[in-house]
Amino acid sequence: MSVIQIIIVYVELFCVLFKHWFWDLFELFTSGSPLKKLNSEIILITGAASGLGKGVAQRLAHLGCTLVLWDVDEVNNARVAEELNNATNSKRIHAMKCDLTNRESIYECARQVNRIYL
């Protein structure tokens, strides 16, 4: 096999893998069915008062799982939890103040989650 043929095979392989990866990613974000039923799961999301954490919380809230939202911004975190509870017509989303830069705060919040939800 010449070098040109080897390169062609690798390019074809890359194209096939990229096509499948892109299609799976597209399905994931366009409301494809989740790989696992999440309605009985408790999911902890950090940084949920804004940005990426809020976006993840919004997406998971509509899948029926219980969410525990951690953020140092207590006011916005509580607002996000209330909005999601209203949007999903449930009481499954709970906000907790947790400072992820402080190890003791993380341990205390983890104890509270363990005591309340598990």
Secondary structure, DSSP 8 states (H G I E B T S, - for coil): --HHHHHHHHHHHHHHHHHHHHHHHHHHHTT---SS--TT-EEEEESTTSHHHHHHHHHHHTTT-EEEEEES-HHHHHHHHHHHHHHHTSS-EEEEE--TT-HHHHHHHHHHHHHHH-
